[in-house]
Amino acid sequence: MKLIKGGVTSPKGFKANGFWAGVKKSGKPDLGLIYSQEICSAAAVFTRNSVKAAPIIVCQDNIRDGRVQALIANSGNANCFTGEYGLTYARKMTELVAEELGIKASDVLVMSTGIIGRPFPYEKFKEAVPKLARGLGHAKGASFAKAIMTTDLKDKQVAVRIEIDGKLVTVGGCAKGSGMIEPNMATMLACVTTDAAVSSAMLKDALREAVDVSFNSITVDGCMSTNDMLSIMANGLSGNRTITAKTQQYRVFVEALTAVCVKLAKDIVSDGEGAERFFEIRITGAQSKKQAKEVAMKVANSNLVKTADYTDNPNWGRVAAAIGACGTKATETTIKITFSVKRNHIFINADIGLGAESATVYTCDLTRKYIDINGKYN
């Protein structure tokens, strides 16, 4: 597997665009589009929050047949708690894109992120979509990545290349996320594209595997949002034999997809609101992977652990207390805390002595700046 420069337009047949449509007062990009020249098999995972934004509802309908050809996304407005109008506008966004690209509205996904509860500025986006579609290009993946940012300080992109059946296959992706980060899904939008030929059923399984150790293994503040979504589109233009079963080719593809998702997930944590330090928390000696992950998340979401490390006081007692709060019967726990050379990367390793399973979770410190950013957000 080779890491290459790029993002969602690195795989064959994908174009993107992104620019300011007049919604963000800052004048920063707020509308983006991804398009595949061929129809794609597709899969997605969504927030488990019982309050779901309008775009989530529309996407869940449109992806049911496992086919997608385009995705439109906006930042600056979440289109959540916007009633029937919000749902109507989310559907109209897919119709606008379909009309411009000559495809079906049911083959378009729509994503939104931003402030909850404000009327959706549909007219501004309606005016911008034709220009957005006309400006699609293979070199504009970064433009899309910037268009979905909210409190992010930097765009998040990655691409890798592998070989399947003697064919070069590329997997690319981008994501946004900085605050309100907690699994199932974390507060984020993420888009992954690939020119691999993969059935929608296998794509769904592959995505589930990759998400478990990436986006569902991160936390910034333990808060779950209403708009979280990760999608993957596979157009098959690499020319490999279509992956329809869990063969060796499937495992190679999953490895590449996982690498993309883990990189983007780590970038989200590193860009956590006000974050100064990145934590890698590894729990070993658990009775099951589920137990290991639950314990790791308990440590990662402990405000006492996160604030202690912000002040350069890695208090192992607080780690032990967080582990004990899970109700584990660990009587012989070993805790080790180490720092990177620059002290901006902290490794917390704890063996709870109950079994042979392990899990790793990623988080960041909790700083005064986090309070300042969220206190002034809207």
N, C-alpha and C positions, 0 to 999 in steps of 0.2 A: 504493500500500500504506500502510495506517495502523496504527500501533502503538496497541493498546488495553489497558486494564487487565484483568488476568485470567490464566487458565492453562487447564487441561484442561477446565473446565466453561464456557468462553466460547463454544464452538460450540454450535449448537442441539442439543437432545436429549441432552446429557450431564449426568450427575450424579456426585457423588463424596462421599466421607466419609473420615475418618481420626481415630484416637484411640489412647490407650494401652490395650493389651490385657494388660498385666502382665508383659511380657517384659523390657523395659529397666529396669534397676535405677534409672535416673535418673527414671523416671516420665514421660519424654517420649513422644510418639506413636510407635507401632511397628507399626500395622496400617492399611492404606488400601485403598479400593475405588473403581474407576471403572466406570460403567455407562452404556450407550447404550440409549435407548428403542427403537431399531431395530437390527437386525443390521448389522454394518459389514463392508465390505471391509477387509482388514488386511494388514500386512506387518511384518517385524521383521528386525533384524540382531543377531547374537550374538557373544560373545567367540570368538576363535580359539584360545584356550587349550585344549590337549588335555585338561586336567582341567576338566570342566564340572559345575557344581552341578546338583542334581536338578531345580530349576525350569526350567533351560535345556532339559533333555532333554524335559520335559513340554511346554514352549512350542513347541519345534521340531515336535513331533507335532501339537499342536492348531492351529497356524497353517498347516499344510500345505495346507488347502483354501481359504486366503485369507479366512476368515470368523471374526469375533470379536465378542462383545457385551459382555464385561466383563473386568476385570483386577483381580486382588487382589495386593497387595504387602505385605511385612513387612520391617522392619529389626530389628537386634539379633541376628539369627541367619542365617547364609548358607545353611543346609541344604546344605552341601557336605562331602564325605568323610563322609557319614552312611549310606552303604550302601543296602541295599534298603529299610530303614525310611524313609530320607529320601525316596526316590523314591515310595514308597507315600503318604507324607504330602503330598508335593507334589501328587499326583493327587487326594488327598482334599480338599485346599484348593479345587480347582476344583469338586469335587462339592458341597461345602458351599455355595459361592456359587451354583451352578446350582440347587440345591434352594430356596434363599431367593428367588431372582429368577425362577424358573420358566423357565429356559433350559437348554440342553444343556451338560454339563460340558466337552465338546469345543470349546465356544465361549467358554471362559474361559482367560485367560492368568494365570500366577502368577509373581511376582518375589520374590526374597529377597536381602537384603544384610546383612552383619554379620560376626561371627566365624566362621571356618571350623573344622569338626571337632567342633562341639558338638551334642549331640542336639537335634533339632528339637522345640520346645515346642508340639506340635500341639494338645494338650488345651486350652491357654490360648487359642489362636486359635480352636479349635472353639467354645468358649464365647462368644467375642466376635463371631463372624461374623453371627449373627442381628441383634444390636443394630447392627452396622456397616451391614447392608443396610437396616434400618428407618430409619436416620438419613441416608440418601442425600439430597443436595440440590444445586440448581444453584449455590448460593453457597459450596460447600464444597471448591472446588478447592485452596485453600490448606491445608486440613486434610489432604488427601491428600499434597500436596507436603512437608509437615512430617513425615508418617508414614514417609517413605522415607529420611530423613536419618540419617547415622551421625556421622562427625566433622565434617560440614558445620557452618559457623557460621551460615548463613542458607539459607532455602529459595530455590529457583530456579524462577521462573515467567515466562511471556511469552505474549502473544497478538497476532496481527495480523489485519487485515481487508482483503480484496481484493474485486474484482468480476469475476465470470465469467458470461458470457451474460446480463448485466444483473441478476444475482443477487448479493447480498452473501454472501461466503464467509468463514468464520473458521477460522483455524488456531491452536490453543493448545497449550501444552506445559509440562512441568515436568521437572526432573532432580535427581539427587543425585550428588555426587562431590566428593572433596576430596583424597584420596591414592590411591596405586597407580594413577596415571593414565598410560596409554600406549595408543596406537591399537590397533585390531582386536579388540574395541572397547576404549575406555578404561574404567577401572574406574568404572562408573557405571550407574545405571538412569535411563532417560528414557522418558517417555510423551508421545506427541503425539496430539491428537484434531483432527478437522475435520468440518464439516458439508458439505464438498464431496462431489460424486458422482464417484468415481474408481474404475475397475476395479482389482482386486487386482494385476493384472499391471503396470499403469501406476504404481500406488502403490509397488510394489517397485522399479521403475526410478527413480522420483522420490526415494525414500528413499536409494537408493544414491548418487545425485548429491549430495544434501544432506549426507549423512554424510561424503563424501570431503573436503569443504572445512570441516567443522565438527568433529564428534566424533573423526574420524580425522586431525585436524590439531592435536591438543592433546597435551600431555604435562606432567606435574608431576615425576615421578621415574623414568620409564622402566619402570615395573612393570605387568604385565598381570595382571588378576584372573580369577576363575573364574565370576563371576555376571553379567558385563556384558551389557546388553541394551537395545535401543531398539525400541519398538513404535509403530505408527501405526494409528489406527482412523478410518475415514471412513464416516459414516452417510448421506450424501446428502441431508440434510434442508434444505440451502440451496435445492434445486430446480434447480440448473444441469443442463445436459445431461451425462450421464455421460461422463467423459474416458476414451476407450478407445484413443487414439493420441497420438503426440507432436506435437500441434497447438499453436497459439498459446495456447490455454486451458491446455494442459499446462505450457507454459513459465511462464505467470503463476502457476500453482499451485506449480511447483518453486521459483520465486523466493520465494514466501511461506514455503514449508516450509524452504528454506535459511536465510532470515532468522531463523526460530524456532530452528533447530538451532544456528546460529552464535552467537546470543545466549546460549543455554543452555550451549554449550561454553565460551564466554568466561567465563561466570559460574562454571563449575566451576574454571577456571584461576585466576580472581581469588580464589576461596575455597580455593585449594590449602593444604594443611596447613602452617601457620606462614608462609604467603606474606605478603610485604610489598610486592612489586612484580610488575607484570604485564608480560610481554615479548611483543612482536609481532616475529617474525623473518621477514623477507622476502628470499628468494633470487631474483635475476634473472640473466639471461644464461646460463641452462642449456640443454643440448641437448634436454631433454625435461622434461615436467612431473614424471615419475617421478624424474629426477635432481635436479630442484629441490627436491622434497619430501624426498628422502633427505638432501640436504645440510642443509636447514633443520632436520630432525629431529636430525641429528648435532650441530648447534650447540645446539639446544634441550635435548638430553639431556646436554650436557657439564657435569659437576659443577663444573669449573673456571670456566666462563662464569657459571653460576648463582650460585656462591658469591662470585665477584668482584663481581658487580653487587649482591649483598646488602650488601657492605661499601662500596658506593659507589665501586667501582674498576673502571669499564668497560674492561677490558683487551682491546683489539682483537686483540692477539697470540693470545689464547686462542681467539677466534673464527676467526682464520686457521688455527690448528692443527686445530680441529675440522673445518673445510672440507677441509683437506688429508688428514685421516684417512679421508675417503670415497674416496680414490683418484682424485679428479678431476684432470684435466690442466690445471687453471687456473693460468696463468702471470701473468695480469694481473687480479688481484682487487682490487676497490674495496670498502672497508668503511666504513660510516658508522653511528655510534651517537649517538642523540639522546634527550633526556628530555622528558617532559611538564613543564608548569609546576610541578606539585607533586612532580615527580621520582618518582612512583609508577608511571609507565608508561614503559617503555623500548622504543625502536624500534631494531632492529638490521637494517640494510639492507646486503646484500652482493651485488655483481655479479661473477660468476665468469668473464665474458667468453668463453663458449663457444657461445652460441646466443641464442634469443629467448624461451625459456620461463621461467616463474616459478612460485613457490608461496609461501604464507604459512602459518606455524605459530605457535601460541600456547603460552606456558609461563609460569612464574613463577620467582622466586628460590628458593634453597634456604637455609633459615635454621636456626639452632640449635633453634628451636621444633619444626621438622619431626622432628628426632631425638627430642625429648622426647615428642611426641604418639605416634609409632610405637613407641617403647620401652616405653610404658605401655599400649598399645592394648587388650590382652586381660586 
